[in-house]
Amino acid sequence: MAELREAPVAAPASDPVTLQVVANALQSIADEMATTIIRTAHSTVVRDGMDFSSALCDAQGETIAQAVSVPFHLGSIPTAMASLLGHYGDSVRRGDVFIMNDPFDGGMHLQDIFVVKPVHLDGALIGWAVTTAHHGDVGGRLPGSSACDNTEIFQEGLRMPWVRFYAEGSPVEEVHKLIEANMRIPRMTFGDLGAQVAACSVAERALQALATRYGADRLARLEAELIDYTERLVRQEILTWPDGGATFTDYLGSDGIDSVDVPITATITIEGDEVTADLTESAPMVRGSLNSTRSFVLACVYQAIRCALTLEVPNTAGAFRPVRVLTKPGTVAEVVMPGASSMRGVTGFRVLDAINGALAQLIPDRIPAAGEGGNTLAIFGADGPGGDRFVFYELIVGTWGGTPTWDGNDGLTNPASLAGNIPIEVAESEFPIVVERYGLVPDTGGAGEHRGGLAIERVWRCLTPETSLIVRSDRADRPPYGLSSGRPGATSSNLLLHPDGTRETLPAMFSITIGEGDVYEHRTAGGGGWGDPLTRDPGEVGADVANGKVTVAAARDSYAVVVDGDGVVDEAATAALRDERRRA
């Protein structure tokens, strides 16, 4: 493999101090949008699970700042904004707010609703405030709307192309009525939509103040320079990567209905200061709802490339420019009508894993082993006590693969998601659910010089009869891969325990009805390991034993480390055992 090349440091053309001050101001506005959503949203999936994103765009719809929120959302914003501007062009008015969730009009899936507000100053358009949030229910055949066994978009809920939600500051009553008529829990939906509108209004005031301070024309020039500067930084880092190409195939373990392998194939080509990601050889569209929009795949590729960078770069559209993405309509990587896409998230996670698998062959010292395969989604829905209907979303987020320098994180969301587990106290106080167990699972992280993160286990007891349970998980058959001789992580599992003591093993993806007293037990996959396990520091293995992350038996079997239950390593016995393993 060729050595990394050295490149000069990019520098902005304008005054760097002013540019950085403006960049920080824009970033602060985007973060304030996110804080507004967290503090005002109604649903647990948005408020506590943090499955939302916010960003600022310039007048042309190019991203100029992003909040620290879901990367998979943020990378899809360019497609959404291009569609909005294509529809409305010069007809945008002050006080308008636009709404959209149509996967075939710039959206990702029906549950992710974009709410976007133009920002004007002295009658001129100076930017856009952009939010997207995953809504707990948008109608459709099952509570929660997302179901792996949906087979066409018409089963998945209300589909909205870009329309005005507010017109010149006043609600568009017809649109509000249409939304209300199609939602199972309208108060929850409008509570979250209201949080998105509030975030846009906060951004509007702040961006107007910034433009007043610097002047609208000067601010626009600074924003353009910030985007160009970001592009130069990314291009100059890619220049240090060796030219070449590599292909990697990873797999979904289900088509949303049956347990079958669905290949996701990524070919990465590095040439000069650009990267091309080709996913055209991925599987044809599947029967279930795992099909991804092209916009979502773009976000997945951008995230993988961004994570491979060593430089801190501004969160602008400039980071996307050096990256070219190829997809084929009619494949799992580019859904076409009337394909279902409500559970496309797991496909995005697997695209990320495939891209990383290819990049690891080209820049191995930059790429981690595979994580848990993406967050698991469990949706409980029924009529609760008193007849009030509920939809409870659980995002079981979990673990990273080992990296070239560190162990994989335990109990931390996949780097492409940034979502959070719902706190047990919130779950049990707001829904007829009891969380019986929640924790890390020993011996599930892939062995390596840097261990993979541990699997997460979460167990729920249902307190209502006839409860809809929808689950999207993966990695039940094909474990997360290790890299550089690291071992794969443990596979995932799903069990249903009935009150009569019988146990039912469930597939990775399913939609069923469970009864009162049924206990659903889910275990995510563990992260893959990075590097040869026999090179792991025995002291670190001993610490893992002392902390309950690795058992005494696994320390011997996987790492050739002889250790007691307190984590005290027998160094002489360990050296002898490792010598024996290496000779073997």
C-alpha positions in Angstrom: 0.0 0.0 0.0 1.3 3.5 -0.9 2.2 5.8 1.9 0.0 8.8 2.8 1.0 11.9 0.8 1.7 15.2 2.4 -0.4 18.2 1.4 -0.2 21.9 2.2 -2.6 23.5 4.7 -5.6 25.3 3.2 -6.2 28.9 4.1 -9.3 31.1 3.7 -9.1 34.0 1.3 -10.8 36.4 3.6 -9.7 37.6 7.1 -9.5 34.3 9.0 -10.4 35.8 12.3 -13.7 37.3 11.0 -14.4 34.1 9.1 -14.0 32.0 12.2 -16.1 34.3 14.3 -18.9 34.1 11.8 -18.5 30.3 11.5 -18.8 30.1 15.3 -21.9 32.3 15.3 -23.6 30.2 12.7 -22.8 27.0 14.6 -24.2 28.5 17.7 -27.4 29.3 16.0 -27.7 25.8 14.7 -27.0 24.4 18.2 -29.6 26.8 19.7 -32.1 25.3 17.2 -31.4 21.8 18.6 -31.7 23.0 22.2 -35.1 24.5 21.4 -36.3 21.2 19.9 -35.1 19.2 22.9 -36.8 21.6 25.4 -40.1 21.9 23.6 -40.8 18.6 21.8 -43.6 16.3 23.1 -42.6 12.8 22.0 -40.0 10.7 23.7 -38.4 9.8 20.4 -37.6 13.4 19.7 -37.2 14.9 23.2 -35.3 12.0 24.8 -34.2 9.8 21.9 -33.0 13.0 20.1 -33.9 11.6 16.6 -33.9 15.0 15.0 -31.6 17.4 13.3 -31.2 21.1 12.6 -29.1 23.2 10.3 -28.7 26.6 8.6 -28.6 27.1 4.8 -27.7 30.2 2.8 -30.1 31.8 0.4 -29.2 29.2 -2.3 -30.0 26.3 0.0 -26.4 25.3 0.7 -25.6 24.2 4.2 -23.6 26.7 6.3 -23.9 25.2 9.8 -25.2 22.0 11.4 -26.1 21.2 15.0 -24.6 18.3 16.7 -27.4 16.0 15.7 -28.1 13.0 13.4 -25.5 12.9 10.6 -27.8 10.7 8.4 -30.3 13.5 8.5 -27.9 16.3 7.9 -26.3 14.8 4.8 -29.7 14.6 3.2 -30.4 18.3 3.5 -28.9 19.3 0.1 -31.4 17.0 -1.7 -34.3 18.3 0.3 -33.4 22.0 -0.3 -32.8 21.5 -4.0 -36.3 20.0 -4.3 -37.9 22.8 -2.2 -36.2 25.5 -4.3 -37.2 23.7 -7.5 -40.9 23.9 -6.4 -41.1 27.4 -5.0 -38.2 29.3 -6.5 -39.0 33.0 -6.3 -42.4 32.6 -4.7 -41.1 32.4 -1.1 -42.5 35.0 1.2 -41.5 36.2 4.6 -43.3 34.2 7.4 -43.7 31.1 5.2 -43.0 27.7 6.7 -42.7 24.7 4.4 -43.2 21.0 5.4 -42.4 17.8 3.6 -41.8 14.0 4.3 -42.1 12.5 0.8 -39.2 10.2 0.0 -39.8 10.9 -3.7 -39.7 14.7 -3.3 -36.4 15.1 -1.3 -37.3 13.3 1.9 -35.9 10.2 3.5 -38.9 8.2 4.8 -42.3 9.3 5.8 -41.5 9.4 9.5 -38.8 12.1 9.0 -40.7 15.4 8.5 -38.8 18.4 7.3 -39.9 21.8 8.6 -38.1 24.7 6.9 -38.4 28.4 7.2 -37.0 31.1 4.9 -35.2 34.0 6.6 -35.6 37.5 5.2 -34.0 40.9 6.0 -35.3 44.1 4.5 -37.4 42.1 2.0 -34.5 40.0 0.8 -34.0 36.3 1.3 -30.8 35.7 3.4 -31.0 32.1 4.4 -33.0 29.1 5.5 -33.6 27.5 8.9 -33.9 23.7 8.4 -35.2 21.0 10.8 -36.1 17.4 10.4 -37.5 15.1 13.1 -38.6 11.5 13.3 -42.3 11.5 14.3 -43.8 8.8 16.4 -46.7 8.1 14.0 -47.7 9.4 10.6 -50.6 7.0 10.0 -50.3 3.8 8.0 -51.2 0.2 8.7 -49.6 -0.2 12.1 -49.0 2.1 15.2 -45.7 3.9 14.7 -46.0 3.7 10.9 -42.6 2.1 10.4 -42.8 -1.6 9.9 -40.2 -3.8 8.2 -42.9 -5.8 6.4 -44.5 -2.8 4.7 -44.4 -3.5 1.0 -45.3 -0.2 -0.6 -45.2 3.4 0.5 -49.0 3.6 0.6 -49.0 1.4 3.7 -46.6 3.7 5.6 -48.6 6.8 6.4 -49.4 10.3 5.2 -47.2 11.4 2.3 -46.6 15.1 2.0 -44.7 16.7 -0.9 -43.4 20.2 -0.2 -46.3 22.4 0.8 -46.8 25.5 2.9 -47.4 24.8 6.6 -47.6 28.5 7.4 -48.2 31.2 4.8 -46.9 34.7 5.7 -47.0 33.8 9.3 -50.5 32.3 9.4 -51.2 28.5 9.7 -52.5 26.9 6.5 -55.6 25.4 8.0 -56.2 22.9 5.3 -52.7 21.3 5.7 -53.1 21.3 9.5 -56.5 19.5 9.2 -55.1 17.0 6.7 -52.3 16.1 9.1 -54.6 15.9 12.1 -56.9 13.5 10.2 -54.2 11.0 9.4 -52.3 10.7 12.7 -53.1 8.3 15.5 -52.0 10.8 18.2 -52.3 14.3 16.7 -51.3 16.1 19.9 -48.0 14.3 19.8 -47.4 15.1 16.2 -48.3 18.8 16.5 -46.3 19.1 19.6 -43.2 18.0 17.8 -44.0 20.0 14.7 -44.4 23.0 16.9 -41.0 22.4 18.4 -39.6 22.4 14.9 -41.3 25.6 13.9 -40.1 27.2 17.2 -36.5 26.2 16.4 -36.8 27.8 12.9 -38.1 31.0 14.5 -35.2 31.1 16.9 -32.8 30.7 14.0 -34.6 33.4 12.0 -34.2 36.0 14.7 -30.5 35.1 15.3 -29.6 35.1 11.6 -31.3 38.4 11.1 -29.3 39.9 13.9 -26.1 38.5 12.5 -26.9 39.9 9.0 -27.7 43.3 10.6 -24.3 43.3 12.3 -22.2 42.4 9.3 -24.5 43.5 6.5 -26.4 41.0 4.4 -24.1 41.2 1.4 -21.0 40.8 3.5 -22.5 37.9 5.4 -23.4 36.1 2.2 -19.8 36.5 1.0 -18.4 35.1 4.2 -20.8 32.2 4.1 -19.7 31.4 0.5 -16.1 31.7 1.6 -16.7 29.3 4.5 -18.2 26.7 2.2 -15.2 27.1 -0.2 -12.8 26.9 2.7 -14.4 23.7 3.9 -14.0 22.2 0.4 -10.3 23.1 0.3 -9.7 21.5 3.6 -11.4 18.3 2.7 -9.7 18.1 -0.8 -6.3 18.7 0.7 -6.7 15.9 3.2 -7.9 13.5 0.6 -4.8 14.4 -1.4 -2.8 12.7 1.4 -4.6 9.4 0.8 -3.1 7.0 -1.6 -4.8 6.7 -5.0 -6.5 3.4 -5.6 -9.7 1.4 -5.4 -11.2 -1.2 -3.2 -14.5 -3.1 -3.0 -16.3 -4.5 0.1 -19.6 -6.3 0.5 -21.6 -6.3 3.7 -25.1 -7.8 4.2 -28.5 -7.1 5.7 -29.8 -10.2 7.3 -33.4 -9.7 6.1 -35.4 -8.3 3.3 -37.9 -7.0 5.9 -40.1 -10.1 5.7 -37.8 -13.2 5.5 -34.3 -13.9 6.8 -32.2 -13.7 3.7 -28.9 -12.1 2.8 -29.2 -8.7 1.1 -25.8 -7.6 -0.2 -24.6 -4.0 0.0 -21.6 -3.6 -2.2 -19.4 -0.5 -2.1 -16.5 0.3 -4.4 -14.3 3.2 -3.3 -12.0 5.0 -5.7 -9.5 7.6 -4.5 -8.1 9.8 -7.2 -6.2 12.9 -6.4 -8.4 15.1 -4.2 -11.7 13.3 -4.9 -13.4 10.1 -3.7 -16.0 8.2 -5.6 -18.3 5.7 -3.9 -20.1 3.3 -6.2 -23.1 1.4 -4.8 -24.6 0.4 -8.1 -23.8 -3.3 -7.6 -26.0 -3.5 -4.4 -29.0 -5.7 -4.3 -32.2 -4.9 -6.1 -35.0 -3.4 -4.1 -36.3 -5.7 -1.4 -39.9 -6.7 -0.6 -40.0 -5.0 2.7 -39.4 -1.4 3.8 -35.6 -1.4 3.9 -35.2 0.4 0.6 -33.2 3.6 0.9 -33.6 6.9 -0.9 -30.6 8.2 -2.8 -30.5 11.2 -0.5 -30.1 9.0 2.5 -27.3 7.0 0.9 -25.5 10.3 0.1 -25.6 11.1 3.8 -24.2 7.7 4.7 -21.3 8.1 2.3 -20.6 11.7 3.5 -20.5 10.5 7.1 -18.0 7.7 6.3 -15.7 10.0 4.5 -16.0 12.7 7.1 -15.1 10.3 9.9 -11.9 9.3 8.1 -10.7 12.9 8.1 -8.2 13.9 10.8 -8.8 17.7 10.4 -11.5 19.6 12.1 -13.6 21.1 9.2 -16.6 23.4 9.3 -20.0 21.8 9.0 -20.9 23.1 5.6 -21.8 21.9 2.1 -18.2 22.3 1.1 -17.4 18.9 2.8 -19.7 17.2 0.2 -18.1 18.6 -2.9 -15.1 16.3 -3.2 -17.3 13.2 -2.9 -19.1 11.6 -5.8 -21.7 8.9 -5.1 -23.1 6.5 -7.7 -26.4 4.6 -7.1 -28.7 2.7 -9.4 -32.5 3.3 -9.4 -34.4 0.2 -8.4 -31.8 -1.1 -6.0 -31.9 -1.1 -2.2 -29.7 2.0 -2.4 -32.1 4.0 -4.5 -35.8 3.2 -4.0 -38.3 4.0 -6.8 -42.1 4.2 -6.6 -44.0 2.6 -5.0 -41.2 1.0 -2.9 -41.5 1.1 0.9 -38.7 2.8 2.8 -39.9 3.3 6.4 -37.1 1.1 7.9 -34.4 2.3 5.5 -32.2 3.3 8.5 -30.7 -0.1 8.9 -29.7 0.0 5.2 -27.9 3.2 5.8 -26.0 1.7 8.7 -25.0 -1.2 6.4 -23.9 1.2 3.6 -21.7 2.9 6.2 -20.2 -0.5 7.1 -19.6 -1.4 3.5 -18.0 2.0 2.8 -15.7 1.6 5.8 -14.8 -2.0 4.8 -13.6 -0.6 1.4 -11.8 2.4 3.0 -10.0 0.1 5.4 -8.2 -1.5 2.5 -6.9 1.9 1.4 -6.4 3.9 4.6 -6.4 1.1 7.3 -5.1 3.3 10.1 -8.1 5.6 9.8 -11.0 3.1 9.9 -12.7 1.4 12.8 -14.1 -2.1 12.8 -17.9 -2.5 12.5 -20.2 -1.4 15.3 -23.4 -3.1 16.4 -25.0 -2.6 13.0 -27.0 0.4 13.8 -29.5 1.2 16.5 -32.4 -1.3 17.1 -35.9 0.2 16.8 -38.7 -1.3 18.9 -42.2 0.3 18.7 -44.9 -0.6 21.1 -48.4 0.6 20.3 -51.8 0.0 21.9 -54.7 1.5 23.8 -53.4 2.3 27.3 -55.3 2.5 30.6 -58.2 4.8 30.3 -58.4 4.2 26.5 -55.7 6.7 25.6 -53.8 5.4 22.6 -50.0 5.3 22.9 -47.0 4.7 20.6 -43.7 4.1 22.4 -40.5 4.3 20.4 -37.4 2.7 21.8 -34.0 3.4 20.1 -31.7 0.8 21.5 -28.3 2.4 20.7 -25.3 0.7 21.5 -21.7 0.1 20.6 -18.7 0.9 18.4 -16.1 -1.4 16.8 -12.6 -1.2 18.0 -10.5 1.6 16.4 -6.8 1.7 15.3 -6.1 3.5 18.6 -8.9 2.8 21.1 -11.3 0.2 22.3 -14.8 0.5 20.9 -17.2 2.6 23.0 -19.6 0.6 25.2 -23.2 1.9 25.4 -22.7 4.8 23.0 -24.8 5.4 19.9 -23.5 4.5 16.5 -21.4 7.4 15.2 -23.9 7.9 12.3 -26.9 8.3 14.5 -26.3 10.3 17.7 -29.7 9.2 19.0 -30.1 8.2 22.7 -31.7 5.4 24.7 -35.0 6.5 26.3 -34.4 6.8 30.1 -36.1 4.0 32.0 -37.8 6.5 34.4 -39.3 8.3 31.4 -40.4 5.1 29.7 -42.1 3.7 32.8 -43.7 7.0 33.9 -45.2 7.8 30.4 -46.1 4.4 29.0 -47.6 1.1 30.3 -44.2 -0.6 30.1 -41.8 -2.0 32.6 -38.1 -2.2 31.7 -36.9 -5.2 33.6 -33.3 -5.2 32.6 -30.9 -2.9 30.9 -27.1 -3.2 30.7 -23.9 -4.4 29.0 -23.4 -8.0 28.1 -20.0 -9.5 28.9 -17.9 -11.3 26.3 -19.8 -9.8 23.3 -17.2 -7.3 22.1 -15.0 -8.7 19.3 -11.5 -9.6 20.6 -8.6 -7.5 19.3 -5.7 -5.4 20.2 -8.5 -2.9 20.7 -11.6 -4.6 21.8 -15.0 -4.1 20.2 -17.7 -2.4 22.4 -20.1 -4.7 24.3 -23.6 -5.5 23.3 -26.6 -3.8 25.0 -29.4 -5.9 26.5 -32.8 -4.4 27.2 -35.9 -6.2 28.4 -39.5 -4.9 28.5 -42.6 -6.3 30.1 -45.9 -5.3 28.4 -48.7 -4.2 30.7 -51.4 -3.9 28.0 -53.3 -6.6 26.0 -53.2 -6.8 22.2 -50.1 -4.6 21.9 -48.5 -4.1 18.5 -44.7 -4.7 18.6 -42.6 -3.8 15.6 -38.8 -4.5 15.8 -36.0 -3.6 13.4 -32.7 -5.1 14.3 -29.9 -6.8 12.4 -26.6 -8.7 12.7 -28.4 -11.9 14.0 -26.6 -14.1 11.5 -23.7 -12.1 10.1 -21.7 -10.5 13.0 -20.0 -7.1 12.8 -16.7 -7.6 11.2 -13.3 -7.1 12.8 -10.3 -5.5 11.1 -6.6 -6.1 11.0 -6.9 -9.6 12.5 -9.6 -8.4 15.0 -12.4 -10.8 15.6 -16.1 -10.2 14.9 -18.5 -9.1 17.6 -21.3 -11.3 19.0 -24.5 -11.6 17.0 -27.8 -10.0 18.1 -30.9 -11.9 19.4 -34.6 -11.4 20.0 -36.7 -13.5 22.5 -40.3 -13.4 23.6 -41.1 -14.9 27.0 -44.7 -15.7 27.7 -46.4 -15.8 31.1 -46.7 -19.6 30.9 -42.9 -19.9 30.8 -42.6 -20.7 27.1 -39.9 -19.0 25.1 -40.1 -17.9 21.5 -37.1 -17.0 19.4 -37.9 -14.2 17.0 -36.1 -13.1 13.8 -34.2 -9.9 13.5 -37.1 -8.0 12.0 -40.8 -8.6 12.7 -44.3 -7.2 13.3 -46.4 -9.1 15.9 -49.0 -8.6 18.5 -48.1 -9.5 22.1 -50.2 -9.9 25.2 -50.3 -8.5 28.7 -47.4 -10.0 30.7 -45.3 -10.9 27.7 -41.6 -10.1 28.1 -39.6 -9.0 25.1 -35.8 -9.4 25.4 -33.4 -7.8 22.9 -29.7 -8.0 22.7 -27.8 -6.0 20.2 -24.7 -7.2 18.4 -21.2 -6.4 19.9 -18.7 -4.4 18.0 -15.9 -6.0 16.0 -12.3 -6.0 17.3 -9.4 -4.2 15.7 -5.9 -5.8 15.6 -4.5 -9.1 16.7 -6.0 -10.2 20.1 -2.6 -11.6 21.1 -1.1 -8.1 21.0 -3.6 -6.6 23.5 -2.0 -5.4 26.7 -2.6 -8.1 29.3 -3.2 -5.3 31.8 -6.1 -4.0 29.8 -7.6 -7.6 29.6 -7.2 -7.8 33.4 -9.0 -4.4 33.8 -11.8 -5.7 31.6 -12.2 -8.8 33.8 -12.2 -6.7 36.9 -14.9 -4.5 35.4 -17.1 -7.5 34.4 -16.7 -6.9 30.6 -14.7 -10.0 29.9 -14.9 -13.3 31.8 -11.9 -15.2 33.1 -12.5 -18.0 30.5 -12.8 -15.5 27.6 -9.6 -13.8 28.7 -7.8 -17.1 28.3 -9.7 -18.3 25.1 -9.7 -15.0 23.2 -6.6 -13.2 24.4 -4.4 -15.9 25.9 -4.3 -14.0 29.1 -4.2 -15.9 32.4 -6.0 -13.8 35.0 -8.0 -14.4 38.2 -11.5 -13.1 39.0 -10.1 -9.9 40.5 -8.3 -9.0 37.2 -4.8 -9.9 38.5 -2.8 -11.2 35.6 -0.3 -14.1 35.9 2.3 -12.6 33.6 4.6 -15.7 33.3 1.7 -18.0 32.5 0.3 -15.4 30.0 3.6 -15.2 28.2 3.9 -18.9 28.0 0.3 -19.3 26.7 0.8 -16.6 24.1 4.0 -18.2 22.9 2.2 -21.5 22.6 -0.7 -19.9 20.6 1.7 -18.1 18.2 3.6 -21.4 17.5 0.3 -23.1 16.9 
